[in-house]
Amino acid sequence: MAASPGKGIAIGIIGPEALVSRILKVLQAFPSFRPRPMIYEDESEAPGLAEALETEVEVILVSGPVAYGRIRDQTDVKVALHHVPLTDTGFYRALSRLKNRHAEGRRLRVSIDTLSKPEVSKLLGEINETRVEAIHVDGSMYASKDALIAFHMAEHASGKCDAAMTADESVARSLTKLGIPNEWMIPTDQNITVALERALLSTESRQNREAQIVVGLMKLDRFENLVHGHASEHGVQKLQLDIHRMLLDYAESLEGYLTPLAGDVFLFFTTRGIFERATGGYKSIPLGKSVNERFGLSLSIGIGFGRSASEAGTHARMALRKSKEAGGDTCFIVGEDQTVIGPLAVTDPLEAALSITDKALLKRSEDAGMTSGYLSRLMAQVARTGKTDYMVHELASILDVTVRSTHRLLLQWMDHGLVRIAGVEKVPKGRPRQIYRLAFLGENEQI
């Protein structure tokens, strides 16, 4: 890959001027990055900007979901691609501005894009907000600008909504021109920081460290309270064995090694590449949900990266201390430069498990050429989205291979019954595109 001269990791920044300026300001705290900013007036320019940057940078950060979706759908850029997520602060800030303009005491009806219905319900519940009714856009969170505008227009015209909340600046501008009250949910500096952290971990430089040792420490929160509830020592030992067995299964899914340090603390080793794929890019660790459902316990987890096993172990202890300081039931990562990533979701419900232990299915996957890396990436994607139907270009992006290679893999997987064609999508020009279903996930319980 060609890159412009200079020190540091070259990162492309794509977005409207206001957000690119904010990203560049936050980027000052990341000396490892050398920015290459590209500003657009309209999201339709984003794919061309990404293609222009591809040979100059190792990673691209896009400011919003619409532009990100356009780049994914319309290009075949090979560098890592990320976008700035939206979380609670941006949502609350936009909602507060709408409420200030709304008649006090009246119910506020809002059409919302990008954020899912469960996310919005959770955010409203946390502030005990009962006078806001949210209507959500159907379809992908990366829907086009025109689709989002049409959604908000239709809801407003029907009289169902008083205002709109959007995560895209150009959608907000268009709604304003149409006379529809709206607020742009602007990402915070913390949102940008999280995106930059993930971008840093996905660069080509990082990929050279996929075999790097990762050390993890897991502590069962308030385990002593559960132990005191058992009448016999035999019951306590049986409980410890059951917990140990579940953690062993988790370590096995990471192709790692587990050892107990005490009754309620466990140490595991794996590699950085496997850990990243199993956690969906350092987003969640579903093990905590399993432990909570079966034993009524929560986990504090600390993950350490380092240039040596000793350094990784030291950082794992630092990360575990941060998890306990946060009240437990969470996970933090401390990198080799002592940067902190987290908290990661530990018990948030996911649509699918990130690991499969069925030996028959694993054998079928291996025979079909579905490596453990491919399997981990596919299951992590389904776990995050709940979606099992994909276009070939989407699967190519998930697997990080070319579309041609993806077609070859799909033929192998279809021959072994792991994937099947679920339908076709008609496009305005050209041949209909086939939709592939990851049938092996839905069949797992029956195999």
C-alpha positions as CSV (number, residue, x, y, z in Angstrom):
1,M,0.0,0.0,0.0
2,A,1.3,3.4,-0.9
3,A,1.3,6.1,1.7
4,S,2.2,9.7,1.8
5,P,5.5,10.4,3.6
6,G,5.5,11.4,7.2
7,K,5.5,10.0,10.7
8,G,2.5,8.1,12.1
9,I,-0.4,6.1,10.8
10,A,-2.2,7.9,8.0
11,I,-6.0,8.2,8.6
12,G,-8.5,9.7,6.2
13,I,-11.3,11.8,7.7
14,I,-14.4,12.2,5.6
15,G,-17.4,14.4,6.6
16,P,-19.0,17.9,6.5
17,E,-16.8,20.7,7.5
18,A,-18.3,21.2,11.0
19,L,-17.7,17.5,12.0
20,V,-14.3,17.2,10.3
21,S,-13.1,20.2,12.3
22,R,-14.3,18.5,15.6
23,I,-12.7,15.2,14.7
24,L,-9.4,16.9,13.9
25,K,-9.5,18.7,17.3
26,V,-10.1,15.4,19.2
27,L,-7.4,13.7,17.0
28,Q,-4.8,15.9,18.7
29,A,-4.9,13.5,21.6
30,F,-3.8,10.6,19.2
31,P,-0.2,11.3,18.3
32,S,0.0,8.0,16.4
33,F,-2.3,9.3,13.7
34,R,-1.5,11.6,10.8
35,P,-4.8,13.0,9.5
36,R,-5.8,13.5,5.8
37,P,-9.1,15.4,6.0
38,M,-11.6,15.4,3.1
39,I,-14.7,17.6,3.3
40,Y,-17.9,17.1,1.4
41,E,-21.0,19.3,0.8
42,D,-23.2,16.2,0.1
43,E,-22.9,12.6,1.1
44,S,-23.0,11.6,-2.6
45,E,-19.4,12.8,-2.7
46,A,-18.2,10.4,0.1
47,P,-17.5,7.3,-2.1
48,G,-15.3,9.3,-4.5
49,L,-13.4,10.8,-1.5
50,A,-12.8,7.4,0.0
51,E,-11.5,5.9,-3.3
52,A,-9.2,8.9,-3.6
53,L,-7.8,8.3,-0.1
54,E,-7.4,4.6,-0.3
55,T,-3.8,4.6,-1.6
56,E,-2.8,7.3,0.9
57,V,-4.1,6.0,4.3
58,E,-4.3,2.9,6.4
59,V,-7.8,3.6,7.8
60,I,-10.7,5.9,7.0
61,L,-13.1,7.5,9.6
62,V,-16.4,8.7,8.2
63,S,-18.4,11.2,10.2
64,G,-21.9,9.8,9.8
65,P,-23.9,6.7,9.0
66,V,-25.3,7.8,5.6
67,A,-21.9,8.6,4.1
68,Y,-20.5,5.4,5.7
69,G,-23.3,3.4,4.1
70,R,-22.7,4.9,0.7
71,I,-19.0,4.1,0.8
72,R,-19.7,0.5,1.8
73,D,-22.3,0.0,-0.9
74,Q,-20.7,1.9,-3.8
75,T,-17.0,1.2,-3.4
76,D,-14.6,-1.7,-2.8
77,V,-12.0,0.1,-0.7
78,K,-9.6,-2.3,1.0
79,V,-8.5,-0.2,3.9
80,A,-10.3,-0.4,7.3
81,L,-13.5,1.8,7.4
82,H,-15.1,3.2,10.5
83,H,-17.8,5.8,11.3
84,V,-18.4,7.9,14.4
85,P,-21.2,6.3,16.5
86,L,-23.9,8.1,18.3
87,T,-24.6,7.6,22.0
88,D,-26.7,8.9,24.8
89,T,-25.3,12.5,25.1
90,G,-26.0,13.5,21.6
91,F,-29.5,12.0,21.8
92,Y,-30.4,13.8,25.1
93,R,-29.0,17.1,23.9
94,A,-31.1,17.0,20.7
95,L,-34.2,15.8,22.7
96,S,-33.8,18.7,25.2
97,R,-33.7,21.3,22.4
98,L,-36.9,19.9,20.9
99,K,-38.7,19.8,24.3
100,N,-37.7,23.4,24.9
101,R,-39.5,24.4,21.7
102,H,-42.5,22.2,22.4
103,A,-45.6,23.3,24.4
104,E,-45.0,22.3,28.1
105,G,-47.2,19.5,29.3
106,R,-48.1,18.2,25.8
107,R,-46.9,14.8,24.6
108,L,-44.0,15.1,22.1
109,R,-44.1,12.7,19.1
110,V,-40.8,12.3,17.4
111,S,-39.6,10.5,14.3
112,I,-36.1,9.1,14.9
113,D,-33.5,7.6,12.5
114,T,-30.2,5.7,13.1
115,L,-30.9,4.8,16.7
116,S,-32.8,1.5,17.1
117,K,-36.1,1.2,19.0
118,P,-34.5,-0.7,21.9
119,E,-31.7,1.9,22.2
120,V,-34.2,4.8,22.3
121,S,-36.5,2.9,24.8
122,K,-33.5,2.4,27.1
123,L,-32.4,6.0,26.8
124,L,-35.9,7.4,27.6
125,G,-36.3,4.9,30.5
126,E,-33.0,6.0,32.1
127,I,-34.4,9.6,32.5
128,N,-38.0,8.3,33.3
129,E,-39.3,10.2,30.2
130,T,-42.9,9.1,29.6
131,R,-44.2,12.1,27.5
132,V,-42.1,11.3,24.4
133,E,-43.4,9.0,21.8
134,A,-40.8,7.7,19.3
135,I,-41.4,6.4,15.8
136,H,-38.5,4.7,14.2
137,V,-37.4,4.3,10.6
138,D,-37.6,0.7,9.2
139,G,-34.7,-0.9,7.5
140,S,-30.9,-0.4,7.7
141,M,-29.3,2.1,10.0
142,Y,-27.3,3.0,6.9
143,A,-30.3,4.0,4.9
144,S,-29.8,6.6,2.2
145,K,-30.3,10.3,2.7
146,D,-33.4,10.3,0.4
147,A,-34.9,7.4,2.3
148,L,-34.5,9.1,5.7
149,I,-36.0,12.4,4.4
150,A,-38.9,10.5,2.9
151,F,-39.5,8.7,6.3
152,H,-39.5,11.9,8.3
153,M,-41.7,13.7,5.7
154,A,-44.3,10.9,5.7
155,E,-44.5,10.8,9.5
156,H,-44.9,14.6,9.7
157,A,-47.4,14.8,6.9
158,S,-49.5,12.1,8.5
159,G,-49.8,14.1,11.7
160,K,-48.2,11.4,13.7
161,C,-45.1,13.4,14.6
162,D,-44.4,16.9,15.9
163,A,-40.7,16.9,15.0
164,A,-37.8,14.8,13.8
165,M,-34.4,13.7,15.2
166,T,-31.7,12.7,12.7
167,A,-28.1,11.6,13.0
168,D,-27.3,13.1,9.6
169,E,-26.5,16.8,9.0
170,S,-27.8,16.9,5.4
171,V,-31.1,15.3,6.4
172,A,-31.5,17.9,9.1
173,R,-30.8,20.7,6.6
174,S,-33.3,19.3,4.1
175,L,-36.0,18.9,6.8
176,T,-35.4,22.5,7.8
177,K,-35.9,23.7,4.2
178,L,-39.2,21.7,4.1
179,G,-40.4,23.4,7.3
180,I,-40.3,20.3,9.4
181,P,-39.1,20.9,13.0
182,N,-36.0,18.8,13.7
183,E,-32.8,18.4,15.6
184,W,-29.5,17.0,14.5
185,M,-28.1,14.4,17.0
186,I,-24.5,15.5,16.9
187,P,-21.8,13.1,18.1
188,T,-19.9,14.1,21.2
189,D,-16.1,14.3,21.6
190,Q,-16.4,11.0,23.5
191,N,-18.1,9.4,20.5
192,I,-15.3,10.6,18.3
193,T,-12.7,9.3,20.7
194,V,-14.2,5.8,20.8
195,A,-14.3,5.8,16.9
196,L,-10.6,6.8,16.8
197,E,-9.7,4.2,19.3
198,R,-11.3,1.5,17.2
199,A,-9.8,2.9,14.0
200,L,-6.3,2.7,15.6
201,L,-6.8,-0.9,16.5
202,S,-7.9,-1.8,13.0
203,T,-5.0,-0.4,11.0
204,E,-2.6,-2.4,8.9
205,S,0.1,-1.8,11.5
206,R,-2.3,-3.4,14.1
207,Q,-2.8,-6.4,11.8
208,N,0.8,-7.2,12.0
209,R,0.2,-7.8,15.7
210,E,-2.7,-10.2,15.3
211,A,-0.6,-12.9,17.0
212,Q,0.2,-10.7,20.0
213,I,-0.6,-12.3,23.3
214,V,-3.7,-11.0,25.1
215,V,-4.1,-11.5,28.9
216,G,-7.5,-11.4,30.5
217,L,-8.5,-11.4,34.1
218,M,-12.1,-12.2,35.1
219,K,-13.5,-11.7,38.6
220,L,-16.8,-13.0,39.8
221,D,-18.5,-10.0,41.4
222,R,-19.8,-10.6,45.0
223,F,-19.0,-14.3,44.7
224,E,-18.7,-14.6,48.5
225,N,-22.3,-13.6,48.9
226,L,-23.4,-16.6,46.7
227,V,-21.0,-18.9,48.6
228,H,-22.5,-18.0,51.9
229,G,-25.9,-19.0,50.6
230,H,-24.8,-22.7,50.3
231,A,-25.3,-24.9,53.2
232,S,-22.4,-27.3,52.5
233,E,-18.9,-27.2,51.3
234,H,-19.9,-29.8,48.7
235,G,-22.4,-27.4,47.2
236,V,-19.7,-24.6,47.0
237,Q,-17.2,-26.9,45.3
238,K,-19.9,-28.0,42.8
239,L,-20.8,-24.4,42.0
240,Q,-17.1,-23.5,41.5
241,L,-16.7,-26.5,39.1
242,D,-19.8,-25.5,37.1
243,I,-18.5,-21.9,36.8
244,H,-15.0,-23.2,35.9
245,R,-16.5,-25.4,33.2
246,M,-18.4,-22.4,31.6
247,L,-15.3,-20.3,31.6
248,L,-13.3,-23.1,30.1
249,D,-15.8,-23.3,27.2
250,Y,-15.4,-19.5,26.7
251,A,-11.6,-19.8,26.6
252,E,-11.9,-22.7,24.1
253,S,-14.0,-20.5,21.9
254,L,-11.1,-18.0,21.9
255,E,-8.7,-20.8,21.2
256,G,-7.1,-19.7,24.5
257,Y,-5.9,-21.1,27.8
258,L,-7.6,-20.6,31.2
259,T,-6.3,-21.1,34.7
260,P,-7.9,-20.2,38.1
261,L,-6.0,-17.8,40.3
262,A,-8.5,-17.9,43.3
263,G,-12.0,-19.0,43.9
264,D,-13.4,-16.0,42.1
265,V,-10.6,-14.9,39.8
266,F,-9.5,-16.5,36.5
267,L,-6.7,-15.8,34.1
268,F,-6.9,-16.5,30.4
269,F,-4.6,-16.1,27.4
270,T,-5.5,-15.7,23.7
271,T,-4.3,-13.8,20.7
272,R,-5.3,-10.3,19.7
273,G,-6.8,-11.2,16.4
274,I,-9.1,-13.9,17.7
275,F,-10.1,-11.7,20.6
276,E,-11.0,-8.8,18.4
277,R,-13.2,-11.0,16.1
278,A,-14.9,-12.7,19.0
279,T,-15.8,-9.4,20.6
280,G,-17.0,-7.8,17.4
281,G,-14.2,-5.3,17.3
282,Y,-14.0,-4.7,21.1
283,K,-17.7,-4.0,21.4
284,S,-19.1,-6.7,23.7
285,I,-18.3,-9.9,25.6
286,P,-21.5,-12.0,25.8
287,L,-19.9,-14.4,28.4
288,G,-21.3,-12.1,31.2
289,K,-24.8,-12.6,30.1
290,S,-24.4,-16.4,30.2
291,V,-22.9,-16.3,33.7
292,N,-25.6,-14.0,34.9
293,E,-28.5,-16.1,33.5
294,R,-27.1,-19.4,34.9
295,F,-25.6,-18.4,38.2
296,G,-27.0,-14.9,39.0
297,L,-23.5,-13.5,39.0
298,S,-21.9,-10.6,37.1
299,L,-18.3,-10.4,35.9
300,S,-15.6,-7.7,36.1
301,I,-13.2,-8.3,33.2
302,G,-9.8,-6.7,32.5
303,I,-8.0,-7.2,29.2
304,G,-4.4,-6.3,28.7
305,F,-2.4,-5.8,25.5
306,G,1.4,-5.5,25.6
307,R,4.7,-6.0,23.8
308,S,5.4,-8.9,26.2
309,A,3.3,-11.3,28.3
310,S,4.5,-9.5,31.4
311,E,3.4,-6.1,30.1
312,A,0.0,-7.5,29.0
313,G,-0.5,-9.0,32.4
314,T,0.3,-5.7,34.1
315,H,-2.2,-4.0,31.9
316,A,-4.8,-6.6,32.5
317,R,-4.6,-5.9,36.2
318,M,-5.0,-2.2,35.5
319,A,-8.0,-2.9,33.4
320,L,-9.6,-5.1,36.0
321,R,-9.2,-2.5,38.6
322,K,-11.0,0.0,36.3
323,S,-13.8,-2.5,35.9
324,K,-14.2,-2.9,39.6
325,E,-14.1,0.8,40.1
326,A,-16.9,1.2,37.6
327,G,-19.1,-1.1,39.8
328,G,-18.4,-4.4,38.1
329,D,-20.5,-6.1,35.4
330,T,-18.3,-4.5,32.8
331,C,-15.0,-4.8,30.9
332,F,-12.1,-2.5,30.2
333,I,-9.1,-2.9,27.9
334,V,-5.7,-1.3,28.6
335,G,-3.5,-1.2,25.5
336,E,0.3,-1.4,25.1
337,D,0.6,2.4,25.3
338,Q,-1.8,2.4,28.4
339,T,-4.7,3.9,26.5
340,V,-8.0,2.7,27.9
341,I,-10.9,1.3,25.9
342,G,-14.2,0.7,27.5
343,P,-16.5,0.0,29.0
344,L,-17.4,-3.0,26.8
345,A,-20.9,-4.4,27.1
346,V,-20.9,-7.6,29.2
347,T,-24.5,-8.5,29.9
348,D,-26.4,-6.6,27.2
349,P,-28.7,-9.0,25.3
350,L,-27.5,-10.0,21.8
351,E,-29.5,-11.6,19.0
352,A,-27.1,-14.5,18.8
353,A,-24.2,-16.1,20.7
354,L,-20.7,-15.3,19.6
355,S,-19.5,-18.9,19.9
356,I,-20.8,-22.2,18.7
357,T,-19.6,-25.4,20.5
358,D,-21.6,-27.9,18.5
359,K,-18.9,-30.3,17.2
360,A,-20.9,-31.5,14.2
361,L,-21.4,-27.9,13.0
362,L,-17.8,-27.1,13.6
363,K,-16.8,-30.1,11.5
364,R,-19.2,-29.1,8.7
365,S,-17.8,-25.6,8.7
366,E,-14.2,-26.9,8.6
367,D,-15.0,-29.2,5.7
368,A,-16.7,-26.4,3.8
369,G,-13.6,-24.1,4.1
370,M,-15.3,-21.8,6.7
371,T,-12.2,-21.1,8.8
372,S,-12.6,-20.2,12.5
373,G,-11.7,-16.7,11.6
374,Y,-14.6,-16.5,9.0
375,L,-16.9,-18.2,11.5
376,S,-16.1,-15.7,14.3
377,R,-16.5,-12.7,12.0
378,L,-19.9,-13.9,10.7
379,M,-21.2,-14.7,14.2
380,A,-20.0,-11.5,15.6
381,Q,-21.8,-9.6,12.9
382,V,-25.1,-11.5,13.5
383,A,-24.7,-11.0,17.2
384,R,-24.4,-7.3,16.8
385,T,-27.3,-6.9,14.3
386,G,-29.6,-9.9,14.5
387,K,-29.4,-10.0,10.7
388,T,-28.8,-13.3,8.9
389,D,-29.4,-12.2,5.3
390,Y,-26.7,-10.4,3.3
391,M,-25.6,-9.3,-0.2
392,V,-22.3,-10.6,-1.5
393,H,-20.6,-7.2,-1.1
394,E,-21.7,-7.0,2.6
395,L,-20.2,-10.5,3.2
396,A,-17.0,-9.5,1.5
397,S,-16.7,-6.5,3.8
398,I,-17.4,-8.6,6.9
399,L,-14.9,-11.3,5.9
400,D,-12.3,-8.7,4.6
401,V,-11.9,-10.4,1.3
402,T,-12.7,-9.5,-2.3
403,V,-16.1,-10.0,-3.8
404,R,-14.7,-12.6,-6.2
405,S,-13.3,-14.6,-3.3
406,T,-16.6,-14.3,-1.5
407,H,-18.5,-15.8,-4.4
408,R,-16.1,-18.7,-4.4
409,L,-16.6,-19.2,-0.6
410,L,-20.3,-19.0,-0.9
411,L,-20.4,-21.8,-3.5
412,Q,-18.5,-24.0,-1.1
413,W,-20.7,-23.1,1.8
414,M,-23.9,-23.7,-0.2
415,D,-22.7,-27.1,-1.2
416,H,-22.3,-28.0,2.5
417,G,-25.7,-26.6,3.4
418,L,-24.3,-23.7,5.6
419,V,-25.6,-21.0,3.4
420,R,-28.6,-20.8,1.1
421,I,-30.2,-18.2,-1.3
422,A,-33.0,-16.4,0.5
423,G,-34.2,-14.3,-2.4
424,V,-33.2,-11.6,-4.8
425,E,-33.1,-7.8,-4.7
426,K,-34.2,-5.9,-7.8
427,V,-32.1,-2.9,-8.7
428,P,-33.0,-0.1,-11.1
429,K,-30.2,-1.0,-13.5
430,G,-28.5,-4.3,-14.0
431,R,-29.2,-7.9,-12.9
432,P,-31.0,-8.6,-9.7
433,R,-28.7,-9.3,-6.7
434,Q,-29.0,-12.5,-4.8
435,I,-29.5,-12.4,-1.0
436,Y,-27.6,-15.1,1.0
437,R,-28.9,-16.5,4.3
438,L,-26.5,-17.8,6.9
439,A,-28.6,-20.9,7.4
440,F,-26.2,-22.6,9.8
441,L,-27.0,-20.2,12.6
442,G,-30.7,-20.9,12.6
443,E,-30.1,-24.6,12.3
444,N,-27.6,-24.8,15.2
445,E,-30.0,-26.1,17.7
446,Q,-31.2,-28.9,15.4
447,I,-27.9,-30.2,14.2
